[in-house]
Amino acid sequence: MVTGLLSTSLLGCGGASPPLIEQPEPARPEEPSPTAEPTNDAAQGAAAREADPAPDAPAPAPPRRDDSVPDDYALMHGDCVELGKRLTVLTRSDQVAALSAKLTAEQRGETEKKIDAVAATLGEQYARSCEQNVGKSVDPRSLKCAFDARTVRAFEACLNASPPAQ
């Protein structure tokens, strides 16, 4: 009887395989389970993986930026206003930097107030005189140079430079 049970069980092993029962595939670490709600940590992890591509994947090319400078640019009212503001800031910073270290706090405060008033006046005057050139063609590189200038001297050099040879 034991041999009969044993031979029956061996025949069961050598016969046709039992039908496969479909089981859900285990979720991959980078993909959340479709039935499970993502936790806050899981959502942050997924966002981080999307932000940081795999190390062996090529980095996406940055979007192209048009750094070309147009040949013809007409000076606008807003340009004059912004140039006046920039001149005000540069005048103030140049003058404050030139103040003597020997001034008392009170003297320094009074002098800075006077500098602020003079710098604001110069900026406003520049903006008004600039308005006469609105609509005229200007070199946009000289405007960019003036906006990037760190001193009044550099600001003036940018705007008073002769146009580039073509």
DSSP file (Angstrom, degrees, kcal/mol; ACC not computed):
  #  RESIDUE AA STRUCTURE BP1 BP2  ACC     N-H-->O    O-->H-N    N-H-->O    O-->H-N    TCO  KAPPA ALPHA  PHI   PSI    X-CA   Y-CA   Z-CA
    1    1 A M     >        0   0    0      0, 0.0     4,-2.1     0, 0.0     5,-0.2   0.000 360.0 360.0 360.0 -40.1    0.0    0.0    0.0
    2    2 A V  H  >  +     0   0    0      1,-0.2     4,-2.4     2,-0.2     5,-0.2   0.906 360.0  50.8 -63.7 -40.7    2.8    2.4    0.8
    3    3 A T  H  > S+     0   0    0      1,-0.2     4,-2.7     2,-0.2    -1,-0.2   0.842 107.6  53.9 -67.6 -30.7    4.4    1.6   -2.6
    4    4 A G  H  > S+     0   0    0      2,-0.2     4,-1.9     1,-0.2    -2,-0.2   0.908 111.1  44.5 -67.5 -41.9    1.0    2.3   -4.3
    5    5 A L  H  X S+     0   0    0     -4,-2.1     4,-2.3     2,-0.2    -2,-0.2   0.890 115.1  49.8 -67.1 -39.5    0.8    5.7   -2.6
    6    6 A L  H  X S+     0   0    0     -4,-2.4     4,-2.1     2,-0.2    -2,-0.2   0.922 111.6  46.4 -68.2 -43.3    4.4    6.4   -3.4
    7    7 A S  H  X S+     0   0    0     -4,-2.7     4,-2.2     1,-0.2    -1,-0.2   0.864 112.0  52.1 -68.1 -33.8    4.1    5.4   -7.1
    8    8 A T  H  X S+     0   0    0     -4,-1.9     4,-1.7     2,-0.2    -2,-0.2   0.900 110.7  47.4 -65.9 -41.3    0.9    7.5   -7.4
    9    9 A S  H  X S+     0   0    0     -4,-2.3     4,-1.1     2,-0.2    -2,-0.2   0.856 112.1  50.2 -70.0 -33.1    2.6   10.5   -5.9
   10   10 A L  H  X S+     0   0    0     -4,-2.1     4,-1.8     2,-0.2    -2,-0.2   0.879 108.5  52.1 -71.4 -36.2    5.6   10.0   -8.3
   11   11 A L  H  X S+     0   0    0     -4,-2.2     4,-1.2     1,-0.2    -2,-0.2   0.867 105.3  56.3 -64.7 -35.3    3.3    9.7  -11.2
   12   12 A G  H  < S+     0   0    0     -4,-1.7    -1,-0.2     1,-0.2    -2,-0.2   0.845 108.2  47.8 -63.8 -33.7    1.7   13.0  -10.2
   13   13 A C  H  < S+     0   0    0     -4,-1.1    -1,-0.2     1,-0.2    -2,-0.2   0.838 114.3  45.3 -76.9 -33.0    5.2   14.6  -10.3
   14   14 A G  H  < S+     0   0    0     -4,-1.8    -2,-0.2    -5,-0.1    -1,-0.2   0.602 102.3  80.0 -87.9 -10.3    6.0   13.2  -13.7
   15   15 A G  S  < S-     0   0    0     -4,-1.2    -3,-0.1     1,-0.2     2,-0.0   0.188  98.2 -40.1 -80.2-159.2    2.7   14.0  -15.4
   16   16 A A        -     0   0    0      1,-0.1    -1,-0.2     3,-0.0    -2,-0.0  -0.329  68.3-105.5 -65.9 145.7    1.4   17.2  -16.8
   17   17 A S        -     0   0    0      1,-0.1    -1,-0.1    -3,-0.1     3,-0.1  -0.431  40.0-101.6 -72.2 147.5    2.1   20.3  -14.9
   18   18 A P        -     0   0    0      0, 0.0    -1,-0.1     0, 0.0     3,-0.1  -0.298  49.6 -86.0 -66.3 153.7   -0.7   21.8  -13.0
   19   19 A P        -     0   0    0      0, 0.0     2,-0.3     0, 0.0    -3,-0.0  -0.308  48.1-110.5 -61.5 143.5   -2.5   24.8  -14.5
   20   20 A L        -     0   0    0     -3,-0.1     2,-0.6     1,-0.0    -3,-0.0  -0.547  22.8-143.9 -77.7 137.5   -0.8   28.1  -13.7
   21   21 A I        -     0   0    0     -2,-0.3     2,-0.3    -3,-0.1    -1,-0.0  -0.891  23.3-119.7-100.5 125.7   -2.7   30.5  -11.5
   22   22 A E        -     0   0    0     -2,-0.6    -1,-0.0     1,-0.0     0, 0.0  -0.486  34.9-176.5 -70.1 126.4   -2.2   34.1  -12.4
   23   23 A Q        -     0   0    0     -2,-0.3     2,-0.0     3,-0.0    -3,-0.0  -0.945  32.9-100.4-120.8 145.0   -0.7   36.0   -9.7
   24   24 A P        -     0   0    0      0, 0.0     3,-0.1     0, 0.0     0, 0.0  -0.351  40.8-111.7 -63.9 142.8    0.0   39.7   -9.7
   25   25 A E        -     0   0    0      1,-0.1     2,-0.1    -2,-0.0     3,-0.1  -0.487  37.3-103.0 -72.0 143.2    3.5   40.7  -10.5
   26   26 A P        -     0   0    0      0, 0.0     2,-0.1     0, 0.0    -1,-0.1  -0.414  43.6-102.1 -65.8 143.9    5.4   42.3   -7.6
   27   27 A A        -     0   0    0      1,-0.1     6,-0.1    -2,-0.1     0, 0.0  -0.407  34.3-120.8 -67.5 138.7    5.6   46.0   -7.9
   28   28 A R    >   -     0   0    0      4,-0.1     3,-0.9     1,-0.1    -1,-0.1  -0.437  24.2-112.9 -74.7 155.5    9.0   47.3   -9.1
   29   29 A P  T 3  S+     0   0    0      0, 0.0    -1,-0.1     0, 0.0    -2,-0.1   0.855 116.8  45.8 -60.1 -34.5   10.8   49.7   -6.8
   30   30 A E  T 3  S+     0   0    0      1,-0.1    19,-0.0     2,-0.1    -3,-0.0   0.609 108.8  62.3 -86.5  -9.7   10.5   52.6   -9.2
   31   31 A E  S <  S-     0   0    0     -3,-0.9    -1,-0.1     0, 0.0     2,-0.1  -0.962  81.6-134.4-117.4 123.8    6.8   52.0   -9.9
   32   32 A P        -     0   0    0      0, 0.0    -4,-0.1     0, 0.0    -2,-0.1  -0.390  36.8 -91.3 -71.6 153.9    4.2   52.2   -7.2
   33   33 A S        -     0   0    0      1,-0.1     3,-0.3    -6,-0.1     0, 0.0  -0.404  31.1-130.6 -62.5 137.0    1.6   49.4   -6.9
   34   34 A P  S    S+     0   0    0      0, 0.0    -1,-0.1     0, 0.0     0, 0.0   0.765 106.3  44.2 -65.5 -23.3   -1.5   50.3   -9.0
   35   35 A T  S    S+     0   0    0      2,-0.1     2,-0.3     0, 0.0    -2,-0.0   0.726  98.9  82.7 -92.3 -22.2   -3.7   49.4   -6.0
   36   36 A A  S    S-     0   0    0     -3,-0.3     3,-0.0     1,-0.0     0, 0.0  -0.621  80.1-124.5 -86.8 139.2   -1.8   51.1   -3.3
   37   37 A E        -     0   0    0     -2,-0.3     2,-0.2     1,-0.1    -4,-0.1  -0.657  34.8-112.2 -76.4 132.5   -2.1   54.8   -2.7
   38   38 A P        -     0   0    0      0, 0.0     2,-0.1     0, 0.0    -1,-0.1  -0.447  29.0-134.1 -69.1 136.6    1.3   56.5   -2.9
   39   39 A T     >  -     0   0    0     -2,-0.2     4,-2.8     1,-0.1     5,-0.2  -0.371  26.6-103.7 -80.0 168.7    2.6   57.8    0.4
   40   40 A N  H  > S+     0   0    0      1,-0.2     4,-2.3     2,-0.2     5,-0.2   0.905 124.5  49.3 -60.1 -42.3    4.1   61.2    0.7
   41   41 A D  H  > S+     0   0    0      2,-0.2     4,-2.3     1,-0.2    -1,-0.2   0.899 111.5  49.2 -64.2 -40.3    7.6   59.7    0.9
   42   42 A A  H  > S+     0   0    0      2,-0.2     4,-2.5     1,-0.2    -2,-0.2   0.904 110.8  50.0 -66.4 -40.4    6.9   57.5   -2.2
   43   43 A A  H  X S+     0   0    0     -4,-2.8     4,-2.2     2,-0.2    -2,-0.2   0.905 112.0  47.7 -63.8 -41.2    5.6   60.5   -4.1
   44   44 A Q  H  X S+     0   0    0     -4,-2.3     4,-2.2    -5,-0.2    -2,-0.2   0.892 111.5  51.0 -66.8 -38.2    8.7   62.5   -3.2
   45   45 A G  H  X S+     0   0    0     -4,-2.3     4,-2.2     2,-0.2    -2,-0.2   0.906 110.3  48.7 -64.8 -41.6   10.9   59.6   -4.2
   46   46 A A  H  X S+     0   0    0     -4,-2.5     4,-2.2     1,-0.2    -2,-0.2   0.907 111.4  50.0 -65.1 -40.8    9.2   59.3   -7.6
   47   47 A A  H  X S+     0   0    0     -4,-2.2     4,-2.0     1,-0.2    -1,-0.2   0.891 110.2  50.5 -64.3 -38.3    9.5   63.0   -8.2
   48   48 A A  H  X S+     0   0    0     -4,-2.2     4,-2.6     2,-0.2    -1,-0.2   0.894 109.7  50.3 -67.4 -38.4   13.2   62.9   -7.3
   49   49 A R  H  < S+     0   0    0     -4,-2.2    -1,-0.2     1,-0.2    -2,-0.2   0.885 110.8  49.2 -67.1 -36.7   13.7   60.0   -9.7
   50   50 A E  H  < S+     0   0    0     -4,-2.2    -1,-0.2     1,-0.2    -2,-0.2   0.879 113.9  46.6 -67.7 -35.7   12.0   61.9  -12.5
   51   51 A A  H  < S+     0   0    0     -4,-2.0    -2,-0.2     1,-0.2    -1,-0.2   0.871 114.0  49.7 -73.6 -36.7   14.1   64.9  -11.7
   52   52 A D  S  < S-     0   0    0     -4,-2.6    -1,-0.2    -5,-0.1    -4,-0.0  -0.884  83.9-148.2-106.7 105.8   17.4   63.0  -11.6
   53   53 A P        -     0   0    0      0, 0.0    -3,-0.1     0, 0.0     6,-0.1  -0.227  38.8 -75.9 -67.0 163.3   17.8   60.7  -14.6
   54   54 A A    >   -     0   0    0      1,-0.1     3,-1.5     4,-0.1    -5,-0.0  -0.236  45.0-115.3 -57.0 147.2   19.6   57.4  -14.2
   55   55 A P  T 3  S+     0   0    0      0, 0.0    -1,-0.1     0, 0.0     4,-0.1   0.822 115.1  45.2 -58.9 -32.5   23.4   57.9  -14.0
   56   56 A D  T 3  S+     0   0    0      2,-0.1    -2,-0.1     3,-0.0     3,-0.0   0.481  93.2  97.0 -92.3  -0.4   24.1   56.0  -17.3
   57   57 A A  S <  S-     0   0    0     -3,-1.5     2,-0.1     1,-0.1     0, 0.0  -0.671  86.4-105.7 -84.3 141.7   21.3   57.8  -19.2
   58   58 A P        -     0   0    0      0, 0.0    -4,-0.1     0, 0.0    -1,-0.1  -0.410  37.3-109.9 -67.6 141.8   22.4   60.8  -21.2
   59   59 A A        -     0   0    0      1,-0.1     2,-0.1    -4,-0.1    -5,-0.0  -0.466  36.7-106.6 -70.2 139.3   21.5   64.2  -19.7
   60   60 A P        -     0   0    0      0, 0.0    -1,-0.1     0, 0.0    -3,-0.0  -0.400  38.8-105.2 -66.8 144.7   18.7   66.0  -21.6
   61   61 A A        -     0   0    0      1,-0.1     3,-0.1    -2,-0.1     0, 0.0  -0.470  37.6-110.7 -70.2 137.8   20.0   69.0  -23.6
   62   62 A P        -     0   0    0      0, 0.0    -1,-0.1     0, 0.0     3,-0.1  -0.346  44.5 -88.8 -66.2 151.2   19.2   72.3  -22.0
   63   63 A P        -     0   0    0      0, 0.0     2,-0.2     0, 0.0     0, 0.0  -0.328  49.2-106.6 -61.6 141.5   16.6   74.4  -23.9
   64   64 A R        -     0   0    0     -3,-0.1     2,-0.4     1,-0.0    -3,-0.0  -0.454  31.8-154.0 -71.9 139.9   18.3   76.6  -26.5
   65   65 A R        -     0   0    0     -2,-0.2     2,-1.2    -3,-0.1     3,-0.0  -0.934  16.9-126.2-115.1 138.0   18.4   80.3  -25.7
   66   66 A D        +     0   0    0     -2,-0.4    -2,-0.0     1,-0.2     0, 0.0  -0.715  36.8 164.8 -86.8  99.9   18.5   83.0  -28.3
   67   67 A D        +     0   0    0     -2,-1.2    -1,-0.2     2,-0.1     2,-0.1   0.304  33.0 124.7 -96.0   7.7   21.5   85.0  -27.3
   68   68 A S        -     0   0    0      1,-0.1    -2,-0.0    -3,-0.0     0, 0.0  -0.373  58.1-133.6 -69.3 148.7   21.7   86.7  -30.7
   69   69 A V        -     0   0    0     -2,-0.1    -1,-0.1     2,-0.0    -2,-0.1  -0.896  20.7-121.3-105.5 125.4   21.7   90.5  -30.7
   70   70 A P        -     0   0    0      0, 0.0     3,-0.1     0, 0.0    -1,-0.0  -0.321  11.8-135.3 -65.4 148.6   19.4   92.2  -33.1
   71   71 A D  S    S+     0   0    0      1,-0.2     2,-0.5    68,-0.1    -2,-0.0   0.851  91.7  39.8 -72.2 -33.8   21.0   94.5  -35.6
   72   72 A D        +     0   0    0     67,-0.1     2,-0.4    65,-0.1    -1,-0.2  -0.966  64.9 167.0-124.0 125.0   18.4   97.2  -35.2
   73   73 A Y  E     -A  138   0A   0     65,-0.7    65,-3.3    -2,-0.5     2,-0.5  -0.996  25.0-142.5-135.9 127.8   16.8   98.1  -31.9
   74   74 A A  E     -A  137   0A   0     -2,-0.4    63,-0.2    63,-0.2     2,-0.1  -0.789  26.4-116.0 -93.4 129.9   14.8  101.2  -31.3
   75   75 A L        -     0   0    0     61,-2.7    60,-3.0    -2,-0.5     2,-0.3  -0.390  36.0-155.9 -62.4 135.5   15.2  102.9  -27.9
   76   76 A M     >  -     0   0    0     58,-0.2     4,-1.6    59,-0.1     3,-0.4  -0.745  28.3-110.0-116.1 163.0   12.0  102.7  -25.9
   77   77 A H  H  > S+     0   0    0     -2,-0.3     4,-2.1     1,-0.2     5,-0.2   0.903 118.4  55.3 -56.1 -44.2   10.6  104.9  -23.1
   78   78 A G  H  > S+     0   0    0      1,-0.2     4,-2.5     2,-0.2    -1,-0.2   0.839 102.6  56.9 -60.7 -33.7   11.1  102.0  -20.6
   79   79 A D  H  > S+     0   0    0     -3,-0.4     4,-2.6     2,-0.2    -1,-0.2   0.927 107.2  48.2 -61.8 -44.3   14.8  101.8  -21.5
   80   80 A C  H  X S+     0   0    0     -4,-1.6     4,-2.3     2,-0.2    -2,-0.2   0.909 111.6  49.3 -64.2 -42.2   15.3  105.5  -20.6
   81   81 A V  H  X S+     0   0    0     -4,-2.1     4,-2.2     1,-0.2    -1,-0.2   0.943 114.0  45.4 -61.3 -47.7   13.5  105.0  -17.3
   82   82 A E  H  X S+     0   0    0     -4,-2.5     4,-2.5     1,-0.2    -2,-0.2   0.873 111.3  52.2 -66.7 -37.1   15.6  102.0  -16.4
   83   83 A L  H  X S+     0   0    0     -4,-2.6     4,-2.5     2,-0.2    -1,-0.2   0.904 109.1  51.0 -64.1 -40.1   18.8  103.7  -17.5
   84   84 A G  H  X S+     0   0    0     -4,-2.3     4,-2.0     2,-0.2    -2,-0.2   0.914 111.0  47.8 -62.1 -42.9   18.0  106.6  -15.3
   85   85 A K  H  X S+     0   0    0     -4,-2.2     4,-2.2     2,-0.2    -2,-0.2   0.906 111.4  50.5 -63.6 -41.5   17.4  104.3  -12.3
   86   86 A R  H  X S+     0   0    0     -4,-2.5     4,-2.6     1,-0.2    -2,-0.2   0.905 109.4  50.6 -64.9 -40.5   20.6  102.5  -13.0
   87   87 A L  H  X S+     0   0    0     -4,-2.5     4,-2.7     1,-0.2     5,-0.2   0.890 108.5  53.3 -63.7 -38.2   22.5  105.8  -13.1
   88   88 A T  H  X S+     0   0    0     -4,-2.0     4,-2.3     2,-0.2    -2,-0.2   0.940 111.3  45.3 -60.3 -47.9   21.0  106.8   -9.8
   89   89 A V  H  X S+     0   0    0     -4,-2.2     4,-2.6     1,-0.2    -2,-0.2   0.921 115.1  47.1 -62.8 -45.3   22.1  103.5   -8.2
   90   90 A L  H  X S+     0   0    0     -4,-2.6     4,-2.6     2,-0.2    62,-0.3   0.901 111.2  50.8 -66.4 -40.3   25.6  103.8   -9.6
   91   91 A T  H  X S+     0   0    0     -4,-2.7     4,-2.4    -5,-0.2     5,-0.2   0.937 112.3  47.3 -61.5 -46.2   26.0  107.4   -8.7
   92   92 A R  H  X S+     0   0    0     -4,-2.3     4,-2.8    -5,-0.2     5,-0.3   0.941 113.4  46.8 -61.4 -47.5   25.0  106.7   -5.1
   93   93 A S  H  X S+     0   0    0     -4,-2.6     4,-2.0     1,-0.2    -1,-0.2   0.902 112.9  49.4 -65.3 -39.7   27.3  103.6   -4.7
   94   94 A D  H  X S+     0   0    0     -4,-2.6     4,-1.0    -5,-0.2    -1,-0.2   0.934 115.0  44.0 -62.2 -45.2   30.3  105.5   -6.2
   95   95 A Q  H  < S+     0   0    0     -4,-2.4     4,-0.4    -5,-0.2     3,-0.3   0.897 113.4  49.2 -70.5 -40.9   29.8  108.5   -3.9
   96   96 A V  H >< S+     0   0    0     -4,-2.8     3,-1.2     1,-0.2    -1,-0.2   0.891 108.8  54.2 -65.5 -38.2   29.2  106.5   -0.8
   97   97 A A  H 3< S+     0   0    0     -4,-2.0    -1,-0.2    -5,-0.3    -2,-0.2   0.793 105.7  54.2 -64.9 -26.7   32.2  104.4   -1.5
   98   98 A A  T 3< S+     0   0    0     -4,-1.0    -1,-0.3    -3,-0.3    -2,-0.2   0.513  82.8 116.1 -86.8  -4.3   34.3  107.6   -1.7
   99   99 A L  S <  S-     0   0    0     -3,-1.2     2,-0.1    -4,-0.4    -3,-0.0  -0.326  74.9-103.2 -65.7 147.2   33.2  108.8    1.7
  100  100 A S    >   -     0   0    0      1,-0.1     3,-1.1     2,-0.0    -1,-0.1  -0.432  14.6-138.2 -70.5 142.0   35.9  109.2    4.3
  101  101 A A  T 3  S+     0   0    0      1,-0.2    -1,-0.1    -2,-0.1    -2,-0.1   0.629  99.4  71.4 -73.0 -12.9   36.0  106.5    7.0
  102  102 A K  T 3  S+     0   0    0      2,-0.0    -1,-0.2     0, 0.0     2,-0.1   0.540  72.1 111.3 -82.5  -6.7   36.7  109.3    9.5
  103  103 A L  S <  S-     0   0    0     -3,-1.1     2,-0.1     1,-0.1    -4,-0.0  -0.405  70.5-122.0 -67.6 142.3   33.1  110.6    9.3
  104  104 A T     >  -     0   0    0      1,-0.1     4,-2.9    -2,-0.1     5,-0.2  -0.334  29.4-103.7 -74.2 167.4   30.9  110.1   12.4
  105  105 A A  H  > S+     0   0    0      1,-0.2     4,-2.3     2,-0.2     5,-0.2   0.888 123.9  50.1 -60.5 -38.8   27.7  108.2   12.0
  106  106 A E  H  > S+     0   0    0      2,-0.2     4,-2.2     1,-0.2    -1,-0.2   0.935 112.4  45.6 -66.2 -46.4   25.7  111.4   12.1
  107  107 A Q  H  > S+     0   0    0      1,-0.2     4,-2.5     2,-0.2    -2,-0.2   0.906 113.1  50.9 -62.3 -41.6   27.9  113.1    9.4
  108  108 A R  H  X S+     0   0    0     -4,-2.9     4,-2.6     1,-0.2    -1,-0.2   0.916 109.3  50.7 -63.4 -43.3   27.8  110.0    7.3
  109  109 A G  H  X S+     0   0    0     -4,-2.3     4,-1.8    -5,-0.2    -2,-0.2   0.917 112.5  45.9 -61.5 -45.1   24.0  109.8    7.6
  110  110 A E  H  X S+     0   0    0     -4,-2.2     4,-1.8     2,-0.2    -1,-0.2   0.906 113.4  49.4 -64.9 -42.1   23.6  113.5    6.5
  111  111 A T  H  X S+     0   0    0     -4,-2.5     4,-2.6     1,-0.2    -2,-0.2   0.901 108.8  52.6 -65.3 -40.7   26.0  113.1    3.7
  112  112 A E  H  X S+     0   0    0     -4,-2.6     4,-2.6     1,-0.2    -1,-0.2   0.870 106.5  53.7 -64.2 -36.1   24.2  110.0    2.4
  113  113 A K  H  X S+     0   0    0     -4,-1.8     4,-1.9     2,-0.2    -1,-0.2   0.920 111.0  46.0 -62.5 -42.6   20.9  111.8    2.4
  114  114 A K  H  X S+     0   0    0     -4,-1.8     4,-2.4     2,-0.2    -2,-0.2   0.902 112.1  51.2 -66.5 -40.8   22.5  114.6    0.2
  115  115 A I  H  X S+     0   0    0     -4,-2.6     4,-3.0     1,-0.2     5,-0.2   0.922 108.4  52.3 -61.2 -44.1   24.1  112.0   -2.1
  116  116 A D  H  X S+     0   0    0     -4,-2.6     4,-2.3     1,-0.2    -1,-0.2   0.908 110.3  48.1 -58.8 -43.2   20.7  110.2   -2.5
  117  117 A A  H  X S+     0   0    0     -4,-1.9     4,-2.0     2,-0.2    -1,-0.2   0.925 114.8  44.3 -65.4 -44.7   19.0  113.5   -3.5
  118  118 A V  H  X S+     0   0    0     -4,-2.4     4,-2.6     2,-0.2    -2,-0.2   0.914 113.5  50.6 -67.3 -42.7   21.8  114.4   -6.0
  119  119 A A  H  X S+     0   0    0     -4,-3.0     4,-2.4     1,-0.2    -2,-0.2   0.901 110.4  49.8 -62.7 -41.2   21.9  110.9   -7.4
  120  120 A A  H  X S+     0   0    0     -4,-2.3     4,-2.3    -5,-0.2    -1,-0.2   0.906 110.9  49.7 -64.5 -41.3   18.1  110.8   -7.9
  121  121 A T  H  X S+     0   0    0     -4,-2.0     4,-2.6     2,-0.2    -2,-0.2   0.928 111.1  48.8 -62.5 -45.3   18.2  114.2   -9.6
  122  122 A L  H  X S+     0   0    0     -4,-2.6     4,-2.4     1,-0.2    -2,-0.2   0.908 111.6  49.7 -61.9 -42.2   21.0  113.0  -12.0
  123  123 A G  H  X S+     0   0    0     -4,-2.4     4,-2.3     2,-0.2    -1,-0.2   0.907 112.2  47.2 -63.0 -42.7   19.0  109.8  -12.8
  124  124 A E  H  X S+     0   0    0     -4,-2.3     4,-2.3     2,-0.2    -2,-0.2   0.912 112.1  50.2 -65.6 -42.5   15.8  111.8  -13.6
  125  125 A Q  H  X S+     0   0    0     -4,-2.6     4,-2.4     1,-0.2     5,-0.2   0.906 110.8  49.7 -62.1 -41.4   17.7  114.3  -15.7
  126  126 A Y  H  X S+     0   0    0     -4,-2.4     4,-2.4     1,-0.2    -1,-0.2   0.931 110.0  50.2 -63.7 -44.5   19.3  111.5  -17.7
  127  127 A A  H  X S+     0   0    0     -4,-2.3     4,-1.4     1,-0.2    -2,-0.2   0.904 111.6  48.8 -61.4 -41.8   16.0  109.8  -18.2
  128  128 A R  H  < S+     0   0    0     -4,-2.3     4,-0.5     1,-0.2     3,-0.2   0.922 113.3  45.7 -65.2 -43.7   14.5  113.0  -19.5
  129  129 A S  H >< S+     0   0    0     -4,-2.4     3,-1.0     1,-0.2     4,-0.2   0.847 109.2  56.7 -69.1 -31.3   17.3  113.7  -21.9
  130  130 A C  H >< S+     0   0    0     -4,-2.4     3,-2.5     1,-0.2     4,-0.2   0.834  91.6  72.0 -65.4 -33.0   17.2  110.1  -23.1
  131  131 A E  G >< S+     0   0    0     -4,-1.4     3,-1.3     1,-0.3    -1,-0.2   0.757  84.4  68.4 -56.4 -26.1   13.6  110.5  -24.0
  132  132 A Q  G <  S+     0   0    0     -3,-1.0    -1,-0.3    -4,-0.5    -2,-0.2   0.727 100.8  48.5 -65.9 -20.1   14.7  112.7  -27.0
  133  133 A N  G X  S+     0   0    0     -3,-2.5     3,-2.2    -4,-0.2   -58,-0.4   0.359  77.7 132.1-102.5   4.0   16.2  109.6  -28.5
  134  134 A V  T <  S+     0   0    0     -3,-1.3   -58,-0.2     1,-0.3     3,-0.1  -0.351  75.3  22.0 -60.0 133.2   13.1  107.3  -28.1
  135  135 A G  T 3  S+     0   0    0    -60,-3.0    -1,-0.3     1,-0.4     2,-0.2   0.197  96.6 119.4  93.4 -14.9   12.5  105.5  -31.4
  136  136 A K  S <  S-     0   0    0     -3,-2.2   -61,-2.7   -61,-0.1    -1,-0.4  -0.526  73.7-100.6 -82.1 152.2   16.0  105.9  -32.7
  137  137 A S  E     +A   74   0A   0    -63,-0.2     2,-0.3    -2,-0.2   -63,-0.2  -0.534  47.2 175.2 -74.4 132.8   18.1  102.9  -33.5
  138  138 A V  E     -A   73   0A   0    -65,-3.3   -65,-0.7    -2,-0.3     3,-0.0  -0.919  39.4-100.9-133.6 160.6   20.7  102.0  -30.8
  139  139 A D    >>  -     0   0    0     -2,-0.3     4,-1.2     1,-0.2     3,-1.0  -0.740  26.8-153.3 -81.3 114.8   23.1   99.2  -30.3
  140  140 A P  H 3> S+     0   0    0      0, 0.0     4,-2.4     0, 0.0     5,-0.2   0.771  92.0  64.4 -63.2 -24.2   21.5   96.8  -27.8
  141  141 A R  H 3> S+     0   0    0      1,-0.2     4,-2.4     2,-0.2     5,-0.1   0.860  99.5  52.3 -66.4 -33.6   24.9   95.7  -26.7
  142  142 A S  H <> S+     0   0    0     -3,-1.0     4,-2.2     2,-0.2    -1,-0.2   0.872 109.3  49.9 -70.3 -34.6   25.7   99.1  -25.4
  143  143 A L  H  X S+     0   0    0     -4,-1.2     4,-2.5     2,-0.2    -2,-0.2   0.936 111.9  47.4 -66.2 -45.0   22.4   99.1  -23.4
  144  144 A K  H  X S+     0   0    0     -4,-2.4     4,-1.8     1,-0.2    -2,-0.2   0.916 111.4  51.8 -61.0 -42.5   23.2   95.7  -21.9
  145  145 A C  H  X S+     0   0    0     -4,-2.4     4,-0.8     1,-0.2    -1,-0.2   0.918 110.0  48.9 -58.9 -45.0   26.7   96.9  -21.1
  146  146 A A  H >< S+     0   0    0     -4,-2.2     3,-0.6     1,-0.2    -2,-0.2   0.901 110.9  49.5 -64.5 -41.3   25.2  100.0  -19.3
  147  147 A F  H 3< S+     0   0    0     -4,-2.5    -1,-0.2     1,-0.2    -2,-0.2   0.814 114.4  45.8 -67.7 -28.6   22.8   97.9  -17.3
  148  148 A D  H 3< S+     0   0    0     -4,-1.8    -1,-0.2    -5,-0.2    -2,-0.2   0.531  87.6 120.4 -89.4  -7.0   25.6   95.6  -16.3
  149  149 A A    <<  -     0   0    0     -4,-0.8     3,-0.1    -3,-0.6    -3,-0.1  -0.193  48.4-160.6 -61.7 149.1   28.0   98.4  -15.4
  150  150 A R  S    S+     0   0    0      1,-0.1     2,-0.3   -57,-0.0    -1,-0.1   0.528  72.5  35.7-106.8 -11.6   29.4   98.6  -11.8
  151  151 A T  S  > S-     0   0    0      1,-0.1     4,-2.2   -58,-0.0     5,-0.1  -0.924  80.2-115.1-138.1 163.2   30.5  102.3  -11.9
  152  152 A V  H  > S+     0   0    0    -62,-0.3     4,-2.8    -2,-0.3     5,-0.2   0.894 117.3  55.5 -63.7 -39.2   29.3  105.6  -13.4
  153  153 A R  H  > S+     0   0    0      1,-0.2     4,-2.3     2,-0.2    -1,-0.2   0.922 109.7  44.8 -60.5 -44.7   32.5  105.7  -15.5
  154  154 A A  H  > S+     0   0    0      2,-0.2     4,-2.1     1,-0.2    -1,-0.2   0.892 111.8  53.9 -66.4 -39.2   31.7  102.2  -17.0
  155  155 A F  H  X S+     0   0    0     -4,-2.2     4,-1.7     1,-0.2    -2,-0.2   0.936 112.0  43.7 -58.2 -49.3   28.1  103.2  -17.5
  156  156 A E  H  X S+     0   0    0     -4,-2.8     4,-2.0     1,-0.2    -1,-0.2   0.882 110.6  55.1 -66.2 -38.6   29.1  106.3  -19.5
  157  157 A A  H  X S+     0   0    0     -4,-2.3     4,-0.6    -5,-0.2    -1,-0.2   0.888 107.5  51.1 -62.7 -37.6   31.7  104.4  -21.4
  158  158 A C  H  < S+     0   0    0     -4,-2.1     3,-0.4     1,-0.2    -1,-0.2   0.923 116.1  39.2 -64.7 -43.7   29.1  101.9  -22.6
  159  159 A L  H  < S+     0   0    0     -4,-1.7    -1,-0.2     1,-0.2    -2,-0.2   0.708 118.3  47.0 -83.3 -20.1   26.7  104.5  -23.8
  160  160 A N  H  < S+     0   0    0     -4,-2.0    -1,-0.2    -5,-0.2    -2,-0.2   0.372  84.0 118.0-101.7   3.6   29.3  106.8  -25.3
  161  161 A A  S  < S-     0   0    0     -4,-0.6   -19,-0.0    -3,-0.4    -3,-0.0  -0.390  73.7-105.9 -70.1 147.7   31.2  104.2  -27.1
  162  162 A S        -     0   0    0      1,-0.1    -1,-0.1    -2,-0.1     3,-0.1  -0.439  46.5 -91.4 -70.7 149.3   31.4  104.5  -30.9
  163  163 A P        -     0   0    0      0, 0.0    -1,-0.1     0, 0.0     3,-0.1  -0.272  50.5 -96.8 -61.3 147.5   29.1  101.9  -32.7
  164  164 A P        -     0   0    0      0, 0.0     2,-0.2     0, 0.0    -3,-0.0  -0.340  39.9-107.6 -66.4 145.7   30.9   98.7  -33.7
  165  165 A A              0   0    0      1,-0.1    -3,-0.0    -3,-0.1     0, 0.0  -0.483 360.0 360.0 -71.5 142.5   32.3   98.4  -37.2
  166  166 A Q              0   0    0     -2,-0.2    -1,-0.1    -3,-0.1     0, 0.0   0.414 360.0 360.0-108.8 360.0   30.3   96.1  -39.4
